[in-house]
Amino acid sequence: ILSKAPSELLCNKIEAISKVELSDFNINGDECSVQPTTTGLKNLGMSCFLNATLQQFFGIPCVRKSIISYKQDNNNNNNQDENNNSLFLIEMKKLFGRMRDSVESAVSPLNVVEKWVTWEGTKLNPRIQQDASEFVQMLVDKLELGKIIPQSTFSGNLVQVIESIEDKNLFRTTRNESFSILSISISPTLEE
């Protein structure tokens, strides 16, 4: 699609993108780096959704540290969901440790996949494509259940304001809506 666009249009779009400041997104660029020795994850079939999500979570220093520092709570082994989640988090801890310490270009997330239990109680099949948003939400739920991170780490509050065109004092209402996954429409063409 990009190759069919006029060169001038592409240059203008690239120039507009390059003018975005990291401060617009509250990102401290000094804390964001990719090391040349970063270890990736092996693809287990159709597991790109899983690998991309795990690598993104690994790239967040506070999440990575919390997962690597995870200690199993032996007091709650009566609840099967908590026990399954604990086994999953132990495998996440091991995986993140291997990603941090390995000299290999990629490590396998197979042990994490084998301990993953969906909301419906089924095992994750890495050979079947999954919905990435749903997977992220399940992962956040698992981290919150294991007391790794609070749910608020990956959530926000969307404020919708409706006001009168003629006189803002005549009519104005606001609605707050919390979210953990925010869907954003992307224009199908460069012109839009």
DOTORKE-161395 format. One record per residue: residue in one letter; x, y, z of N, C-alpha, C in turn; chain. Coordinates in pm, whole numbers, plus 50000, padded with zeros to 5 digits. Atoms other than C-alpha are relative to their C-alpha. Example, Ala and Ser with C-alpha at 12.3 -4.5 7.8 and 13.67 -1.06 7.14 Angstrom:
ATOM   rest     n.u     n.v     n.w    ca.u    ca.v    ca.w     c.u     c.v     c.w   kette
ATOM      a   50089   49881   50000   51230   49550   50780   50090   50120   50000       A
ATOM      s   49918   49881   49994   51367   49894   50714   49923   50109   50073       A
REM end
This chain:
ATOM   rest     n.u     n.v     n.w    ca.u    ca.v    ca.w     c.u     c.v     c.w   kette
ATOM      i   50084   49882   50000   50000   50000   50000   50088   50125   50000       A
ATOM      l   49914   49883   49993   50279   50241   50090   50071   50027   49868       A
ATOM      s   49926   49979   50124   50462   50184   49763   49914   50065   49892       A
ATOM      k   50090   49940   50098   50154   50301   49568   49970   50147   50032       A
ATOM      a   50026   49862   49961   50133   50631   49758   50104   50091   49937       A
ATOM      p   49904   49906   50057   50295   50940   49604   50113   50027   50100       A
ATOM      s   49882   49979   49915   50648   51002   49740   49984   50121   50091       A
ATOM      e   50017   49879   49920   50560   51353   49858   49908   49974   50120       A
ATOM      l   50093   50032   49892   50267   51220   50063   50071   49917   50108       A
ATOM      l   49926   50083   49905   50491   50955   50222   50098   50083   50081       A
ATOM      c   49903   49915   49931   50757   51212   50306   49930   50089   50103       A
ATOM      n   50075   49916   49908   50498   51441   50465   49953   49921   50122       A
ATOM      k   50046   50084   49889   50357   51154   50676   50117   49963   50092       A
ATOM      i   49883   50036   49920   50705   51046   50789   50048   50121   50079       A
ATOM      e   49959   49877   49930   50794   51406   50876   49905   50030   50116       A
ATOM      a   50098   49974   49892   50471   51443   51079   50022   49903   50116       A
ATOM      i   49977   50100   49895   50546   51122   51268   50125   50035   50079       A
ATOM      s   49873   49974   49932   50902   51229   51347   49993   50122   50091       A
ATOM      k   50013   49881   49915   50777   51551   51511   49935   49969   50134       A
ATOM      v   50064   50037   49874   50601   51360   51790   50108   49992   50108       A
ATOM      e   49908   50000   49887   50776   51416   52122   49964   49886   50095       A
ATOM      l   50026   50105   49902   50814   51133   52372   49924   50055   50120       A
ATOM      s   50069   49943   49884   50690   51372   52640   49849   50005   49978       A
ATOM      d   50143   50003   50028   50352   51371   52463   49935   49873   50054       A
ATOM      f   50052   50129   49955   50315   51012   52582   50049   49965   50140       A
ATOM      n   49946   50022   49866   50477   51050   52927   50099   49883   50003       A
ATOM      i   49897   50105   50006   50763   50820   52823   50134   50065   50024       A
ATOM      n   49865   49953   49978   51106   50880   52963   50090   49920   49908       A
ATOM      g   49919   50067   50101   51322   50795   52663   50130   49944   50054       A
ATOM      d   49876   50050   49942   51628   50747   52883   49983   49861   50061       A
ATOM      e   50026   50129   49938   51461   50445   53044   49961   49893   49899       A
ATOM      c   50042   50094   50103   51365   50282   52714   50120   49964   49914       A
ATOM      s   49889   50041   50085   51638   50082   52548   49986   49853   49966       A
ATOM      v   49996   50139   50042   51679   49762   52357   50148   49965   49988       A
ATOM      q   49860   50040   50000   52006   49588   52419   50026   49909   49880       A
ATOM      p   49970   50087   50113   52182   49417   52129   49998   49853   50038       A
ATOM      t   50000   50140   49955   52187   49101   52341   49863   49955   50049       A
ATOM      t   50134   50037   49956   51811   49095   52403   49962   49863   49945       A
ATOM      t   50042   50134   50039   51678   48741   52396   49852   50001   49965       A
ATOM      g   50139   50007   50044   51358   48679   52202   49935   49869   50041       A
ATOM      l   50075   50122   49970   51101   48399   52215   49981   49918   49873       A
ATOM      k   50022   50090   50114   51071   48097   51986   49852   49992   49968       A
ATOM      n   50139   50013   50043   50753   48072   51783   49958   49854   50013       A
ATOM      l   50049   50136   49976   50549   47767   51883   49893   49959   49900       A
ATOM      g   50103   50030   50100   50321   47770   51580   49937   50130   49957       A
ATOM      m   50067   49873   50025   50079   48061   51575   50001   50082   50129       A
ATOM      s   49989   49939   49868   50209   48215   51895   50057   50142   49996       A
ATOM      c   49946   49864   50007   50310   48561   51770   49927   50093   50097       A
ATOM      f   50077   49918   49905   50029   48717   51983   50057   49982   50140       A
ATOM      l   49945   50033   49869   50176   48545   52290   50140   50057   50014       A
ATOM      n   49861   49955   49993   50540   48622   52211   50009   50153   50005       A
ATOM      a   49996   49854   50002   50475   48989   52131   49956   50057   50135       A
ATOM      t   50051   49952   49871   50277   49037   52453   50102   49975   50111       A
ATOM      l   49902   50031   49895   50531   48860   52674   50124   50087   49987       A
ATOM      q   49883   49915   50020   50817   49058   52517   49970   50145   50039       A
ATOM      q   50036   49865   49958   50629   49385   52571   49997   50010   50152       A
ATOM      f   50005   49998   49854   50564   49299   52936   50142   49989   50057       A
ATOM      f   49861   50012   49958   50930   49196   52973   50072   50134   49987       A
ATOM      g   49938   49870   50025   51026   49539   52836   49958   50108   50097       A
ATOM      i   50044   49902   49900   50844   49719   53121   50076   49967   50129       A
ATOM      p   49912   50035   49887   51106   49734   53400   49929   49960   50128       A
ATOM      c   50066   50034   49874   50864   49734   53697   49927   49866   49991       A
ATOM      v   50070   50128   50017   50665   49440   53554   50102   49886   49997       A
ATOM      r   49895   50103   50007   50980   49243   53466   50055   49970   50139       A
ATOM      k   49944   50019   49865   51123   49298   53816   49901   49929   50091       A
ATOM      s   50102   50062   49915   50795   49203   53985   49983   49853   49967       A
ATOM      i   50017   50140   50039   50763   48882   53786   50122   49918   50040       A
ATOM      i   49877   50073   49964   51127   48780   53836   50012   49984   50151       A
ATOM      s   49993   50005   49853   51091   48853   54211   49885   49920   50062       A
ATOM      y   50119   50069   49950   50766   48650   54241   50036   49886   50095       A
ATOM      k   49988   50111   49906   50744   48421   54544   49862   49941   50020       A
ATOM      q   50128   50069   49987   50469   48163   54563   49946   50012   50141       A
ATOM      d   50068   49994   49870   50217   48212   54844   49946   49860   50029       A
ATOM      n   50038   50138   49969   50188   47866   54999   49875   49990   50087       A
ATOM      n   50117   50002   49913   49892   47967   55216   49869   49979   49926       A
ATOM      n   50127   50003   50074   49630   47965   54937   49991   49883   49902       A
ATOM      n   50003   50114   50091   49673   47620   54781   49865   49929   49998       A
ATOM      n   50132   50062   49999   49309   47533   54860   49919   50036   49876       A
ATOM      n   50074   49953   50116   49177   47734   54563   50071   49954   49872       A
ATOM      q   49939   50056   50121   49240   47554   54230   50044   50110   49902       A
ATOM      d   49964   49890   50090   49238   47880   54028   50129   50067   50045       A
ATOM      e   49880   49936   49948   49498   48038   54254   50121   49908   49988       A
ATOM      n   49891   50096   50014   49708   47720   54248   50048   49994   49854       A
ATOM      n   49964   50000   50142   49697   47707   53864   50074   50129   49964       A
ATOM      n   49938   49871   50030   49783   48077   53851   50141   50006   50057       A
ATOM      s   49868   50000   49937   50074   48028   54090   50100   49918   49917       A
ATOM      l   49913   50083   50086   50217   47748   53872   50036   50075   49872       A
ATOM      f   49975   49918   50119   50180   47977   53569   50103   50108   50030       A
ATOM      l   49909   49890   49966   50357   48265   53746   50142   49952   50026       A
ATOM      i   49867   50057   49980   50646   48040   53847   50068   49978   49864       A
ATOM      e   49944   50019   50134   50694   47951   53479   50031   50134   49932       A
ATOM      m   49972   49865   50052   50668   48322   53384   50131   50051   50060       A
ATOM      k   49879   49958   49931   50938   48394   53642   50123   49935   49937       A
ATOM      k   49888   50072   50061   51165   48127   53496   50027   50051   49858       A
ATOM      l   49985   49952   50138   51100   48247   53139   50066   50138   49998       A
ATOM      f   49942   49865   49998   51174   48612   53222   50145   49995   50047       A
ATOM      g   49861   50018   49958   51490   48500   53403   50088   49953   49886       A
ATOM      r   49925   50048   50117   51602   48308   53094   50014   50110   49894       A
ATOM      m   49993   49891   50098   51516   48605   52870   50104   50104   50044       A
ATOM      r   49905   49903   49948   51724   48829   53096   50143   49949   49995       A
ATOM      d   49865   50051   49978   52024   48599   53144   50057   49919   49884       A
ATOM      s   49954   50089   50107   52046   48389   52826   50087   50073   49900       A
ATOM      v   49919   49947   50110   52309   48441   52559   49946   49951   49865       A
ATOM      e   50063   50048   50122   52087   48261   52308   49916   50112   49938       A
ATOM      s   50081   49898   50066   51895   48463   52050   49852   49987   50036       A
ATOM      a   50140   50021   49964   51564   48307   52160   49988   49882   50097       A
ATOM      v   50031   50109   49908   51422   48089   52437   49854   49959   49977       A
ATOM      s   50135   50052   50024   51107   47877   52434   49904   50038   50114       A
ATOM      p   50102   49972   49899   50790   47993   52612   49908   49879   50025       A
ATOM      l   50087   50118   49992   50651   47634   52600   49952   49971   50141       A
ATOM      n   50042   50029   49862   50648   47586   52980   49894   50097   50049       A
ATOM      v   50103   49902   49964   50447   47907   53022   49868   49961   49933       A
ATOM      v   50121   50040   50074   50201   47792   52754   49935   49879   50066       A
ATOM      e   50055   50121   49939   50162   47454   52924   49930   50028   50133       A
ATOM      k   50063   49966   49872   50067   47623   53254   49889   50104   49985       A
ATOM      w   50103   49897   50024   49832   47880   53093   49863   49934   50002       A
ATOM      v   50138   50045   49996   49466   47821   53181   49913   50121   49968       A
ATOM      t   50085   49889   50043   49206   48040   53007   49890   50025   50101       A
ATOM      w   50114   49968   49913   48906   48203   53172   49900   49884   50004       A
ATOM      e   50095   50113   50008   48702   47901   53057   50057   49874   50063       A
ATOM      g   49939   50116   49937   48945   47662   53228   50069   49906   49902       A
ATOM      t   49934   50083   50100   49097   47527   52905   50146   50040   49986       A
ATOM      k   49857   49974   50025   49464   47503   52809   50015   50083   49874       A
ATOM      l   49968   49918   50117   49617   47744   52560   50063   49912   49893       A
ATOM      n   49943   50075   50112   49688   47590   52219   50078   50099   49914       A
ATOM      p   49920   49905   50075   49981   47776   52059   49993   49982   49848       A
ATOM      r   50014   50024   50143   49891   47630   51719   49869   50058   49944       A
ATOM      i   50124   49934   50041   49561   47822   51712   50014   50149   50031       A
ATOM      q   49991   49855   49981   49559   48199   51661   49899   50046   50104       A
ATOM      q   50085   49949   49893   49416   48384   51960   49977   50150   49980       A
ATOM      d   50026   49857   50001   49267   48730   52006   50101   50067   50093       A
ATOM      a   49892   49938   49923   49558   48950   52123   49946   50083   50116       A
ATOM      s   50056   49917   49892   49340   49192   52326   49952   49914   50116       A
ATOM      e   50049   50091   49896   49175   48906   52513   50117   49936   50075       A
ATOM      f   49882   50060   49938   49515   48748   52576   50066   50098   50097       A
ATOM      v   49941   49899   49913   49654   49073   52719   49916   50015   50126       A
ATOM      q   50087   49984   49883   49352   49109   52947   50012   49880   50094       A
ATOM      m   49983   50119   49915   49388   48750   53071   50133   50005   50074       A
ATOM      l   49869   49991   49937   49758   48809   53138   49999   50102   50113       A
ATOM      v   50011   49899   49895   49685   49127   53333   49923   49944   50119       A
ATOM      d   50078   50062   49892   49421   48937   53534   50086   49901   50079       A
ATOM      k   49915   50097   49933   49672   48661   53611   50105   50069   50087       A
ATOM      l   49900   49927   49923   49935   48912   53725   49937   50066   50122       A
ATOM      e   50071   49936   49889   49679   49091   53942   49959   49896   50104       A
ATOM      l   50040   50107   49909   49550   48763   54093   50119   49952   50081       A
ATOM      g   49879   50044   49930   49908   48668   54180   50066   50110   50081       A
ATOM      k   49949   49885   49925   49959   49007   54344   50135   50047   49948       A
ATOM      i   49878   49954   50065   50240   49078   54097   49991   50150   49977       A
ATOM      i   50024   49858   50028   50098   49413   53988   49854   50030   50028       A
ATOM      p   50141   49964   49987   49780   49601   54067   49938   50017   49861       A
ATOM      q   50072   49987   50127   49519   49602   53786   50014   50142   49945       A
ATOM      s   49991   49860   50043   49554   49981   53777   50125   50029   49919       A
ATOM      t   49878   49980   50080   49901   49942   53620   49967   50006   49852       A
ATOM      f   50035   50007   50142   49735   49865   53287   49858   50048   49975       A
ATOM      s   50135   49948   50023   49416   50067   53311   50004   50151   50003       A
ATOM      g   50010   49855   50000   49301   50422   53275   49855   50041   50012       A
ATOM      n   50134   49945   49990   49000   50647   53282   49976   50089   49879       A
ATOM      l   50036   49924   50118   48839   50780   52966   49888   50095   50039       A
ATOM      v   50100   49900   49967   48643   51103   53007   49934   50048   49871       A
ATOM      q   50076   49956   50117   48371   51178   52753   49924   50127   50040       A
ATOM      v   50064   49872   49971   48252   51540   52745   49904   50033   49886       A
ATOM      i   50099   49955   50098   47933   51651   52568   49955   50138   50046       A
ATOM      e   50040   49865   49963   47859   52021   52559   49932   50070   49883       A
ATOM      s   50075   49922   50099   47640   52272   52376   50096   50072   49907       A
ATOM      i   49919   49929   50097   47783   52419   52058   49988   50151   50020       A
ATOM      e   50022   49855   49987   47627   52763   52115   50058   50055   50130       A
ATOM      d   49960   49947   49870   47692   52809   52485   50039   49882   50090       A
ATOM      k   49950   50112   49919   47910   52570   52688   49940   49998   50140       A
ATOM      n   50064   49994   49868   47738   52690   53006   49855   49951   49997       A
ATOM      l   50139   50041   50015   47395   52599   52867   49984   49849   50026       A
ATOM      f   50007   50145   49981   47463   52226   52852   50140   49942   49996       A
ATOM      r   49871   50069   49994   47764   52023   52958   49986   49880   50091       A
ATOM      t   50003   50121   49918   47789   51668   53081   50129   49922   49975       A
ATOM      t   49881   50084   50014   48082   51436   53142   49967   49860   50049       A
ATOM      r   50017   50139   49959   48100   51062   53173   50138   49936   50010       A
ATOM      n   49874   50071   49979   48394   50869   53317   49980   49853   49974       A
ATOM      e   50008   50143   50030   48461   50521   53192   50140   49941   50016       A
ATOM      s   49869   50062   49983   48744   50303   53314   50023   49899   49888       A
ATOM      f   49967   50096   50105   48928   50084   53064   50133   49932   50032       A
ATOM      s   49870   50068   49995   49205   49829   53048   50050   49974   49859       A
ATOM      i   49966   50011   50141   49198   49783   52672   49929   50114   49930       A
ATOM      l   50058   49886   50070   49144   50092   52461   50015   49977   49851       A
ATOM      s   49998   50022   50144   49049   50029   52099   50006   50134   49929       A
ATOM      i   49984   49877   50077   49159   50295   51854   49983   49967   49853       A
ATOM      s   50021   50021   50142   49034   50314   51497   50121   50054   49923       A
ATOM      i   49887   49959   50084   49312   50333   51239   49947   50017   49859       A
ATOM      s   50045   49969   50135   49247   50493   50902   50056   49899   49900       A
ATOM      p   49950   50099   50097   49269   50245   50615   50087   50060   49890       A
ATOM      t   49917   49937   50103   49437   50501   50384   50083   50110   50060       A
ATOM      l   49912   49895   49952   49716   50752   50424   49934   50137   49992       A
ATOM      e   50063   49870   50017   49496   51039   50305   49912   50038   50116       A
ATOM      e   50092   49974   49889   49255   51004   50596   50080   50025   50120       A
REM end
